[in-house]
């Protein structure tokens, strides 16, 4: 259905000699593997004839050694057996491009298949990933798939159900789902099946004899499996072959070739994943690279982890993709050196903003990016084309976790401290799905869909691809917008920060020529997420020259989830190790802060919309401020006010019509717009500071980052001067 052609089948089986179907059976049926189903393996050889395709088989030698969700290659692990098997198939079929798997909900299995595919330069296809299981069960049955239960291991299932088809079991499986939460498709190990017929089969399997083996006679939830002993194959009538793949069957094209191939004695091929570092021909040193690193205290949950931010840009002369790639490599290596000096590395990165002067150089730049950032669970990333200053072809911005010397006093820690001995704030939770599916676009490249840390989820930029094909809808920018929002929503639900409840901010990049999409963004958020999320989130619109794959729109949400905000809240209010002082130095006389603030510590956040107008400059400032009631009503609120533990202050400025008219008039002159723009910027900054200080007691010393969007790059230095000498001495990020 997706246009792929099946070239071979592959199967891992329990240890023991390979045998012909229906032969003597002295093998182990069930390995209880975390990765593989082995029950019913006696009938698997028949699949070669059923599908008229070669079937490659080898034994499972390893066991589950690496149990982390993010798999790292481990000697003796059963995943290395899968690598050995697929590598053997790849050697015999150089046309092989992808591996198709049936993972529905298991991140453990998905990440391991993705690891194998990445190491062999293949793509993982997981079209069932995140499908609704009740819907999928009905779809499989209605498509003509006939599968029987060969193992049961759940409340409500008994050995009597072994051998029954999914169609016969569907009512009971749906009932167990409603009563006990059992997975309708058995994704929780409730049952396993053996397929006897499906639309891709030329022949179907008939089971004539088998034995039931009891593994656990538990009276409530017995565990038992079925061993096929005798089965035959039956040709299907022509009318049942209409769905079979159109390619010539292997058995007819190669009448003398073996249908089942044992590759058990073959070793794995060398690791060929693109992420391997190859220093040959790559730039070295930090020629012409400028790296600026500034550290800020944990002042709000916008950053959440006392995160440092690193920016870098580099000059070059050659206007070519190769020059862009070389520049980016210099930048990334220079940034790695800067991170090392702070006791950090690329593994501590949460989010990367990659800006290119020419999006046509994206592939070349991405090839260098993956050579540096190739670890498991990389940071999320967005990439756009922007008008960089002359001579610059790339700019990289990175958000990092930060080391904190004293966790209990994290809020009062000096923002300019760069102590490399302190512990890192909580590790990030990363969602990195590299399999192509119908769920959302895969991240085959070296970035994740989202990274969540200390209450905030940083999303990768989402464009409107059709995820199953990884292509943009033809000439339909409005469908691109709908797709992009749908993808962001799907990612948010898996990462645990659903946009319907947790959306804080959404940056909307629109390609030049598609500005008519802007009025539809908020309506799409209201429809797909919720009216409340669209009303409360801060929307930032940026028109850029180009986006990846020539897309019309890219959205990059920022979301916060109360569960992790609560954890951060508990850390920030915990007594210090020097006698129970709260951040700010005031002694506690009220016992445990957990009991004092909110009882069960349930974090119920509230939004406040604030406004400030400066009549003289004609500038209107508005802000969304996310506050925790616990902080608002805490008797020590003043002691915490300089660094609100759960506050997110985000602002937007809107010049009045008179200012806009003045800007348009001044734009007719050479540099006439600059004084007017600086007036707007200075007034907006002062207004925002007054607003934050008055409403939530935050001063400039608690601000870690200011983002300034300007129409011309030469305005930036003048804008910096508006901060004033005394204020600019504070380590603000640019």
C-alpha positions, 0 to 999 in steps of 0.5 A, a space after each residue: 500500500 505504501 509502494 514498497 516491494 518485499 525482497 526477503 523474510 528474516 526470522 530469529 529462532 531458539 537455539 537448536 538444529 534447524 529442521 524440516 517442517 513436521 520433523 522431530 521436535 526437541 527444541 525449546 519453544 519459549 525463551 521469554 525474550 524481551 525482544 522476540 516471539 519464539 512460540 510457534 517457530 516450528 511453522 515459520 519455515 512454511 512462510 517461505 512457500 506461503 509468500 514465495 520469498 526467501 526466508 533467512 533464519 539464525 539462532 538466538 545466541 545472546 540474552 537481554 543484557 542492555 535493559 536501558 530504553 535507549 540501546 547501546 551496542 552490547 556484546 552478548 545482547 540478543 539485539 546483536 543477533 538481529 544485527 547479524 541476521 539482517 547483515 546477512 540478508 543485506 549481503 545477499 540483497 544489496 538492493 535492500 533499503 528498509 526493514 519492516 516491523 510490527 511494533 505498535 507500542 513498545 519503545 523498547 523493541 522499536 529503539 532496538 530495531 532502529 539501532 540495528 537499522 541505523 548501524 547498517 544504513 537501513 530505514 525502519 518501517 513501523 506502519 503500525 506504530 501508535 495505532 489505536 489497538 482496538 481499531 487495528 485489531 478490527 482492521 487486521 481481521 477485516 483485511 483477511 488476516 487469519 491468526 491463531 493464539 499460540 500463547 496466553 498470559 493474561 487475566 481472562 485468557 485460558 489454555 482453552 483459547 489457544 488455537 482460536 482465531 483473532 476473529 473468534 477472540 475479538 469480542 473477548 479481547 475488547 471486553 478485557 480491554 474495557 474491564 482490565 486495560 489489557 491491550 487488544 493487540 497483545 502489546 503487553 504480552 497478554 497473548 501471542 499469535 501465529 499467522 496462517 493466512 493473509 492477503 500476501 500469502 500465495 498458500 495458506 497454512 492448515 494446522 492439524 495437530 499440536 500440543 498445549 504446554 502449561 508454563 504456569 498453572 496460576 488459577 487466575 492468570 495461567 500461562 500456556 503455549 501451543 506447539 504446532 506438530 503437524 500442518 499442511 499448505 494449501 494453494 489459494 484460489 485465484 480470486 484470493 490472490 488479488 492483493 498479493 504483491 505484483 512482483 514476480 515470486 521468488 520461487 518462480 524466478 529462482 526455481 532452483 534456489 533455496 527457499 529457507 537459508 540458514 545464516 547461523 554461522 555468519 558474523 556481523 558486518 562492520 558497523 556502517 552507521 552514518 554517525 561514525 566519526 570520520 575525521 578524514 578531510 574534516 576541518 580542525 581547530 576553531 579558525 574564524 569561529 566565534 563562540 559565546 557561552 553565558 550561564 544563567 541561574 534557574 529563574 523560571 521553568 522556561 529553561 528549567 535546569 539552570 541551563 547554559 545557552 551557547 551560540 556560535 557563528 563563523 565567517 567564510 568566503 566560498 558560497 557553496 554547500 561544501 563551504 557551509 558544511 565546513 563552516 558548520 563543522 568548525 562551529 560544532 567542534 568549537 562549541 564542543 570545546 566550550 561545553 567541555 570547559 563547562 563540564 558539559 558535552 553534546 549529550 547535555 544538549 536539549 535543543 538546537 536551533 540551526 540557521 543557514 544562509 542557504 537552505 539548498 546547503 541543508 544536506 551537506 550541512 546535515 552530513 557534518 552535523 551527524 558526524 559530531 552529534 551522533 549519540 543515542 537520543 540527540 537533542 531536538 532541532 529546528 532548521 530555518 534559512 535566515 538572512 545572516 550577516 555578510 560572510 556568515 553561512 550558518 549559526 547554531 544555538 544550543 540549549 543545555 542542561 547546567 551544572 549546579 554546585 548546590 541543588 537546594 540553593 539553585 535559585 539563589 546561585 550566582 548566574 555567572 557561576 561556571 562550576 564544573 564540579 556540581 551535579 547536573 540537573 535532572 536528566 532529560 526525557 527524549 522522544 526519538 522515533 526513527 521509524 517511518 510510520 503513520 504516527 508522525 514524521 520520523 527523525 531519521 536524522 540526528 535529532 529527536 522529536 522532543 526533549 523534556 527536562 524539568 517541566 518543559 518540553 522542547 519540540 523539534 520543528 514540525 513541517 507538514 509531511 505526510 508521515 507514511 511517505 515522508 513527502 509534502 502534500 502536493 501544492 497545498 500549504 493549508 494541508 501542510 499547516 494542518 499536518 504540522 499541528 497534528 504532528 506536534 500534537 501527536 508528539 506532545 501526547 507521547 512525551 507527556 505534555 499534551 498541547 491541549 493542556 500544556 502549550 506555552 509558546 509556539 514559534 511559527 516559521 512561514 516561508 516567504 510567499 505564504 504569509 496568508 497562512 498566518 491568520 489560520 494558525 491560531 484557528 488550527 491550534 484551537 481546532 486540533 488542540 483546544 481553544 484554551 491552549 490557543 488563547 493562552 499560548 504566546 504565538 510568535 510569527 517569523 517569515 523566513 526565506 526558506 524552510 526544509 524540503 521547501 515547506 510553506 510552514 514550520 511550527 515549534 511548540 514549547 510545552 510544560 507539564 505539571 508533573 515535572 514542574 512539581 518535581 522542580 517546585 519541590 527541589 526549589 523550595 527544599 531547605 538548604 544544607 546549611 541549616 534550613 534556609 530558603 533561597 534568599 536567606 530567610 530562615 524557615 519557621 514553618 517546618 516542611 515546605 511540602 506541607 506548607 505549600 499546597 498539601 498534596 503538592 498538586 501543581 495547578 498552574 494559572 495564567 495571567 495576562 498582563 499589559 503595559 502601554 507607553 504612550 510616549 513611545 506608542 508601544 504596547 507590551 503584553 505578557 503571559 505569566 505562568 504562576 503556581 498558586 503555591 508560590 503566589 501564596 507562600 509566606 516566603 514569596 518575596 524571598 523567591 520573587 527574584 527567581 520564580 521557581 515556577 514562573 514562565 514570563 513571555 512577552 510580546 511587543 506591538 508598536 502602535 499605528 503611529 510608530 508603524 507609520 513612522 517606521 514605514 516613512 523612515 524606511 524610505 530613507 537609507 538608515 532612517 528607520 534605525 532611530 525609530 526602531 531603537 526608540 521602539 525597542 528601548 521603550 518596549 524593554 523598559 515597559 516589559 521590565 516594569 511590567 514584570 517587576 510590578 506584577 511578579 517581582 522579577 527584575 532584569 537580574 533574574 532574566 536569563 534570555 532575551 530574544 530580539 527579532 530585527 529586520 536588519 542584522 546591523 541593528 543588533 549592536 545598536 539594540 545592545 546599547 539600549 540595555 545600558 552599561 550597568 544592565 548589560 554587565 549582567 550575563 544575558 544571552 543575546 
